[in-house]
Amino acid sequence: MAPSAVENVPAAQEIVVPKYAVHKGVYKELATNKLDTEAEISGKDGFEAAKYPHYLPTWNPEQKYPPLTAFEHVEHGKDADPSFPNLLPSGTKVTNLTPTIGTEVSGIQLTSLTSAGKDELALFVAQRKVVAFRGQDFKDLSIADALDFGGYFGRHHIHPTSGSPEGYPEIHLVHRGAGDNSVDAFFANRTSSVAWHSDVSYEQQPPGTTFLYILDKPETGGDTLFVDAAEAYQRLSPLFRERLHGLKATHSGIEQINASAARGGIKRREPVVNEHPIIRTHPATGEKAIYVNPQFTRDIVGLKKEESDAILKFLYDHLAYGADFQARVKWEEGTVVLWDNRVTQHSALIDWKNGQRRHLARITPQAERPFETPYDGSK
């Protein structure tokens, strides 16, 4: 299994923020930190028991980890055959959801991929941004084997606050239990559950190729939205694209820690704040993408607050309203969804009201520190 985030080499340069009670921005918290054990293990009130109880979330306050340290990321997409002979052999069904983002694939098993196939997987996901693989047996692997597979793509990230299976903090769980109506309190004061973001973008080396697989799902609802941040960049005028190059923005993990603390949750690491380029270049495709998001980005370095707020609001709105460069993934039994966090943003949807369980597991390999390449007038 690839090394986890607690086995790193030294040389951290993240800005550790020990006074995490300081609140700098808005964070839309939708996660839970409670578990109705009876309803999940045995089922009750007409709800079935969880299909994968060993994946049920735990929140262990004894899990305490030091700051993340720098590591050398290997981008396997650079080594891939762009004709994808090992990933998409003859007989594989490939359906693009939109011209620029989103693809469904059936007829292959991810767990059978060779190293060459995994290299092609990294490139294919970078190109198509989000790919839903149907009919997969991934969830039936042992958790250790699932982590071993995901670890090929980078060092495992351990989330600072989320629930995880007992003994496997590298797995980030998305879980809303059977009969859980806690979201009603959220909607008492909010009109929408949409919260666009790129996962844990506040880390010095945020995620790249990312896995999410379904364990239990409502009969309908709970889809996930994705937006193509590379196409969003291309839609901007050349003059505005040029102006954005060279700018950096701060990304903060403080608010996520605050939200966990406010509901009695855990804190595995002290929060950090890092600066990243607003326009990020993908190391395998060379594509440039907008890399700011309203969940974690706080301000543009060197600009006054009003200037920074105006530009960030424009970029957030541009991404959120861009239905012509977005895709909506519907979850089916046996689905594994991969996306590249460097060139996309996403949002889960909470839109079902029958109390059915929604349970997913995420493997989140970290990638390189975000970098930008010079504006060249055409890209």
PLY file of the C-alpha trace (Angstrom):
ply
format ascii 1.0
element vertex 379
property float x
property float y
property float z
element edge 378
property int vertex1
property int vertex2
end_header
0.00 0.00 0.00
1.26 3.47 -0.79
2.49 5.50 2.18
-0.16 7.48 3.96
0.00 11.12 4.92
1.57 10.30 8.26
4.71 8.77 6.73
6.14 11.75 4.91
9.63 13.08 4.44
10.43 16.41 6.16
10.46 19.87 4.55
6.96 21.14 5.17
6.31 24.71 4.07
2.61 24.95 4.86
1.44 27.83 7.02
0.21 26.13 10.18
-2.52 28.12 11.91
-2.82 26.97 15.53
-5.48 29.56 16.47
-8.12 27.84 14.43
-10.98 29.63 16.20
-10.28 32.64 13.98
-13.02 32.73 11.33
-12.02 34.22 7.98
-14.74 33.14 5.57
-17.92 31.24 4.87
-17.89 27.44 4.77
-21.08 25.55 3.93
-21.06 22.55 6.26
-23.33 19.67 5.28
-21.50 16.69 6.77
-22.68 14.88 9.88
-20.71 13.47 12.78
-23.33 11.22 14.32
-24.28 7.62 13.72
-27.51 5.83 14.62
-25.81 2.50 15.21
-29.03 0.48 15.47
-30.46 1.87 12.22
-27.19 1.37 10.35
-26.17 -2.06 11.62
-29.55 -3.76 12.00
-32.00 -1.51 10.19
-35.14 -0.08 11.76
-38.27 1.95 11.03
-38.59 0.30 7.63
-34.99 1.03 6.56
-32.63 -1.73 5.51
-29.32 -2.29 7.24
-26.17 -0.82 5.71
-24.78 -3.09 2.99
-21.17 -2.37 3.96
-21.08 -1.95 7.77
-17.28 -2.14 7.84
-17.36 1.17 5.92
-19.54 2.96 8.49
-17.98 6.19 9.77
-16.12 6.58 13.03
-14.73 9.77 14.50
-11.77 8.93 16.71
-10.58 11.94 18.75
-7.33 10.10 19.49
-6.27 10.37 15.84
-3.78 13.25 15.91
-1.28 13.83 13.13
1.57 16.30 12.58
1.55 18.82 9.72
1.82 17.36 6.24
5.25 17.54 4.66
6.33 17.92 1.05
6.77 14.85 -1.14
7.67 14.21 -4.77
4.56 13.32 -6.75
4.82 11.02 -9.80
2.28 12.01 -12.46
1.50 8.70 -14.18
-0.63 10.36 -16.86
2.58 11.63 -18.46
3.61 8.05 -19.22
0.31 6.93 -20.71
-0.48 5.76 -24.24
-3.07 8.32 -25.45
-4.87 5.66 -27.51
-5.74 3.87 -24.22
-5.28 0.26 -25.40
-5.06 -1.13 -21.87
-7.84 0.97 -20.36
-10.38 0.89 -23.20
-9.89 -2.36 -25.15
-12.23 -3.45 -27.93
-15.74 -4.03 -26.64
-15.62 -1.33 -23.98
-18.62 1.00 -24.07
-17.67 4.68 -23.78
-20.36 7.37 -23.67
-19.49 11.05 -23.35
-21.99 13.01 -21.28
-21.00 16.38 -22.78
-18.38 17.48 -25.33
-15.82 18.66 -22.75
-16.62 16.97 -19.43
-18.03 13.68 -18.26
-17.84 10.13 -19.60
-19.48 6.83 -18.67
-17.53 3.60 -19.21
-18.75 0.02 -18.94
-17.27 -3.32 -19.92
-14.02 -3.18 -17.95
-13.03 -3.76 -14.33
-10.74 -1.17 -12.76
-9.39 -3.80 -10.38
-7.99 -5.76 -13.36
-5.90 -2.88 -14.74
-2.17 -3.30 -15.20
0.23 -0.47 -14.37
-0.01 0.64 -18.01
-3.79 0.67 -17.67
-3.56 2.77 -14.52
-1.30 5.25 -16.33
-3.90 5.52 -19.08
-6.62 5.91 -16.45
-4.85 8.95 -15.01
-4.58 10.56 -18.45
-8.13 9.68 -19.50
-9.58 11.18 -16.32
-7.45 14.31 -16.76
-8.78 14.71 -20.32
-12.44 13.93 -19.62
-12.37 15.57 -16.15
-14.86 13.11 -14.58
-15.48 9.48 -15.54
-18.13 7.14 -14.13
-17.17 3.47 -14.37
-20.27 1.28 -14.15
-20.59 -2.30 -12.93
-17.45 -2.27 -10.79
-16.45 -4.68 -8.02
-14.25 -2.05 -6.32
-16.43 -1.80 -3.19
-16.00 -5.55 -2.59
-12.24 -5.28 -2.24
-10.87 -5.21 1.26
-10.34 -1.63 2.37
-6.59 -2.27 2.43
-6.67 -3.47 -1.19
-8.78 -0.48 -2.27
-6.20 1.83 -0.69
-3.39 -0.06 -2.37
-5.04 0.50 -5.75
-5.62 4.20 -5.11
-2.13 4.69 -3.74
-0.67 4.16 -7.20
-1.83 7.70 -8.04
-0.30 9.55 -5.09
0.14 9.76 -1.35
-3.07 9.15 0.56
-4.61 12.23 2.12
-6.05 11.94 5.62
-8.92 14.37 6.03
-8.68 16.56 9.14
-12.33 16.21 10.25
-14.35 13.62 8.31
-15.63 10.21 9.38
-13.60 7.17 8.32
-13.88 3.39 8.65
-12.45 2.02 11.88
-8.68 1.80 11.46
-8.55 3.44 8.02
-8.33 7.23 8.36
-7.18 7.45 4.72
-10.77 6.75 3.61
-13.02 9.82 3.55
-16.65 8.79 4.03
-19.69 10.61 2.67
-22.52 9.29 4.79
-26.10 10.29 5.53
-27.70 7.57 7.60
-31.11 5.98 7.24
-33.78 8.25 8.72
-31.33 11.14 9.16
-33.27 14.41 8.88
-30.56 16.71 10.24
-30.41 18.49 6.88
-33.82 20.01 7.69
-32.05 22.43 10.03
-29.73 23.43 7.21
-32.59 24.14 4.81
-34.39 26.16 7.49
-31.88 28.92 6.74
-30.56 28.05 3.26
-32.17 27.58 -0.13
-29.66 25.23 -1.76
-27.23 22.45 -0.88
-24.92 23.29 -3.80
-21.39 23.97 -2.55
-18.84 24.06 -5.39
-15.31 23.12 -4.38
-12.11 21.31 -5.24
-11.28 18.92 -2.40
-9.07 20.24 0.40
-7.52 22.85 -1.89
-5.96 24.44 1.19
-3.29 21.73 1.32
0.18 22.54 -0.01
-0.20 19.56 -2.38
-3.93 19.15 -3.02
-5.47 16.04 -4.62
-5.25 15.01 -8.27
-6.87 11.77 -9.51
-9.66 11.10 -7.00
-11.91 8.05 -6.42
-15.47 7.94 -5.06
-17.47 4.72 -4.94
-21.05 4.05 -3.96
-21.95 1.72 -1.09
-25.61 2.61 -0.43
-27.80 5.14 -2.19
-31.32 6.54 -2.18
-33.66 5.25 -4.86
-33.32 8.57 -6.63
-31.49 11.78 -5.83
-28.07 12.48 -4.38
-26.44 13.12 -7.76
-23.08 14.89 -8.01
-22.43 17.96 -10.19
-19.06 18.61 -11.85
-17.75 21.68 -13.67
-14.89 21.80 -16.19
-12.54 24.47 -14.82
-10.30 24.21 -17.91
-13.15 24.98 -20.30
-14.23 27.76 -17.93
-10.76 29.27 -18.34
-10.99 29.04 -22.13
-14.33 30.88 -22.11
-12.68 34.00 -20.66
-11.43 36.76 -22.95
-7.70 36.66 -23.79
-7.17 39.96 -21.97
-8.82 38.70 -18.79
-6.97 35.36 -18.94
-3.70 37.28 -19.22
-4.60 39.43 -16.21
-5.32 36.38 -14.04
-1.91 34.85 -14.77
0.60 35.64 -12.06
-2.06 36.11 -9.38
-2.23 33.86 -6.34
-5.05 33.26 -3.89
-5.08 31.99 -0.32
-6.88 28.73 0.46
-7.89 28.18 4.07
-8.67 25.06 6.11
-9.60 27.12 9.16
-13.33 27.25 8.49
-13.63 23.50 8.02
-11.99 22.97 11.41
-14.32 25.59 12.92
-17.36 23.81 11.53
-16.20 20.49 12.98
-15.45 22.05 16.37
-18.84 23.79 16.46
-20.66 20.45 16.22
-18.35 18.59 18.58
-16.33 16.94 15.85
-12.71 15.89 15.62
-9.53 17.66 14.53
-6.79 15.33 13.28
-4.37 18.13 12.32
-4.03 21.84 12.87
-5.50 23.83 9.95
-3.31 25.38 7.29
-3.50 28.25 4.84
-1.65 28.04 1.52
-1.27 30.24 -1.53
-1.89 28.76 -4.99
-1.94 30.22 -8.51
-5.40 31.30 -9.64
-4.63 29.69 -13.01
-3.19 26.21 -12.60
-1.51 24.05 -15.26
-2.09 20.29 -15.44
1.24 18.42 -15.67
0.01 15.69 -18.05
-2.26 17.60 -20.45
-0.78 21.11 -20.23
-4.31 22.50 -19.84
-4.79 25.60 -17.76
-7.73 25.78 -15.35
-9.29 28.21 -12.90
-8.23 27.15 -9.41
-10.33 29.06 -6.88
-13.47 27.87 -5.10
-15.89 29.48 -2.64
-15.52 26.79 0.02
-11.81 27.28 0.65
-10.46 30.31 -1.25
-10.38 33.49 0.80
-8.58 36.34 -1.01
-6.26 37.26 -3.85
-2.75 38.06 -2.68
-1.77 41.70 -3.13
-5.25 43.08 -3.90
-7.46 45.13 -1.64
-10.51 43.39 -0.24
-13.03 45.00 -2.60
-10.85 44.22 -5.62
-10.28 40.64 -4.52
-13.94 40.04 -3.69
-15.10 41.35 -7.05
-12.78 39.11 -9.08
-13.43 36.04 -6.95
-17.20 36.52 -7.13
-17.01 36.77 -10.92
-14.99 33.55 -11.12
-17.26 31.68 -8.70
-20.36 32.78 -10.63
-18.72 31.95 -13.96
-18.09 28.37 -12.80
-21.44 27.93 -11.06
-23.58 29.28 -13.93
-21.66 27.44 -16.65
-24.23 24.74 -17.33
-22.76 24.39 -20.82
-19.49 23.08 -19.35
-20.92 21.03 -16.48
-21.90 17.38 -16.09
-24.27 15.63 -13.68
-23.38 12.12 -12.55
-26.16 9.80 -11.46
-25.11 7.10 -9.05
-25.89 3.47 -9.82
-25.07 0.28 -7.93
-21.43 -0.63 -8.60
-20.35 2.82 -9.78
-16.86 4.19 -9.21
-16.42 7.83 -10.21
-12.99 9.29 -10.85
-12.29 12.97 -11.35
-9.23 15.18 -11.49
-9.42 17.74 -8.70
-6.86 19.93 -10.50
-9.17 20.80 -13.40
-12.67 20.37 -11.96
-14.92 21.42 -9.14
-17.92 19.49 -7.85
-20.87 19.60 -5.50
-22.97 16.88 -3.94
-26.73 17.41 -3.96
-29.02 16.79 -1.02
-32.41 16.61 -2.72
-34.09 13.42 -1.47
-36.57 13.60 1.40
-37.44 9.97 2.13
-34.66 9.40 4.66
-32.91 6.71 2.62
-29.23 6.13 3.29
-26.52 7.66 1.08
-23.09 6.14 1.74
-19.94 6.61 -0.35
-16.20 6.20 0.19
-13.51 8.49 -1.23
-9.83 7.76 -1.82
-7.93 11.03 -2.24
-4.36 10.75 -3.55
-2.41 13.99 -3.28
-0.64 15.40 -6.32
1.97 18.06 -7.08
2.04 21.54 -5.60
-0.07 23.71 -7.95
1.98 25.58 -10.54
1.26 27.78 -13.52
2.91 28.16 -16.91
3.12 31.53 -18.69
0.19 32.94 -20.63
0.81 32.31 -24.33
-2.14 34.06 -25.93
-3.95 30.92 -27.05
-4.15 28.67 -24.01
0 1
1 2
2 3
3 4
4 5
5 6
6 7
7 8
8 9
9 10
10 11
11 12
12 13
13 14
14 15
15 16
16 17
17 18
18 19
19 20
20 21
21 22
22 23
23 24
24 25
25 26
26 27
27 28
28 29
29 30
30 31
31 32
32 33
33 34
34 35
35 36
36 37
37 38
38 39
39 40
40 41
41 42
42 43
43 44
44 45
45 46
46 47
47 48
48 49
49 50
50 51
51 52
52 53
53 54
54 55
55 56
56 57
57 58
58 59
59 60
60 61
61 62
62 63
63 64
64 65
65 66
66 67
67 68
68 69
69 70
70 71
71 72
72 73
73 74
74 75
75 76
76 77
77 78
78 79
79 80
80 81
81 82
82 83
83 84
84 85
85 86
86 87
87 88
88 89
89 90
90 91
91 92
92 93
93 94
94 95
95 96
96 97
97 98
98 99
99 100
100 101
101 102
102 103
103 104
104 105
105 106
106 107
107 108
108 109
109 110
110 111
111 112
112 113
113 114
114 115
115 116
116 117
117 118
118 119
119 120
120 121
121 122
122 123
123 124
124 125
125 126
126 127
127 128
128 129
129 130
130 131
131 132
132 133
133 134
134 135
135 136
136 137
137 138
138 139
139 140
140 141
141 142
142 143
143 144
144 145
145 146
146 147
147 148
148 149
149 150
150 151
151 152
152 153
153 154
154 155
155 156
156 157
157 158
158 159
159 160
160 161
161 162
162 163
163 164
164 165
165 166
166 167
167 168
168 169
169 170
170 171
171 172
172 173
173 174
174 175
175 176
176 177
177 178
178 179
179 180
180 181
181 182
182 183
183 184
184 185
185 186
186 187
187 188
188 189
189 190
190 191
191 192
192 193
193 194
194 195
195 196
196 197
197 198
198 199
199 200
200 201
201 202
202 203
203 204
204 205
205 206
206 207
207 208
208 209
209 210
210 211
211 212
212 213
213 214
214 215
215 216
216 217
217 218
218 219
219 220
220 221
221 222
222 223
223 224
224 225
225 226
226 227
227 228
228 229
229 230
230 231
231 232
232 233
233 234
234 235
235 236
236 237
237 238
238 239
239 240
240 241
241 242
242 243
243 244
244 245
245 246
246 247
247 248
248 249
249 250
250 251
251 252
252 253
253 254
254 255
255 256
256 257
257 258
258 259
259 260
260 261
261 262
262 263
263 264
264 265
265 266
266 267
267 268
268 269
269 270
270 271
271 272
272 273
273 274
274 275
275 276
276 277
277 278
278 279
279 280
280 281
281 282
282 283
283 284
284 285
285 286
286 287
287 288
288 289
289 290
290 291
291 292
292 293
293 294
294 295
295 296
296 297
297 298
298 299
299 300
300 301
301 302
302 303
303 304
304 305
305 306
306 307
307 308
308 309
309 310
310 311
311 312
312 313
313 314
314 315
315 316
316 317
317 318
318 319
319 320
320 321
321 322
322 323
323 324
324 325
325 326
326 327
327 328
328 329
329 330
330 331
331 332
332 333
333 334
334 335
335 336
336 337
337 338
338 339
339 340
340 341
341 342
342 343
343 344
344 345
345 346
346 347
347 348
348 349
349 350
350 351
351 352
352 353
353 354
354 355
355 356
356 357
357 358
358 359
359 360
360 361
361 362
362 363
363 364
364 365
365 366
366 367
367 368
368 369
369 370
370 371
371 372
372 373
373 374
374 375
375 376
376 377
377 378
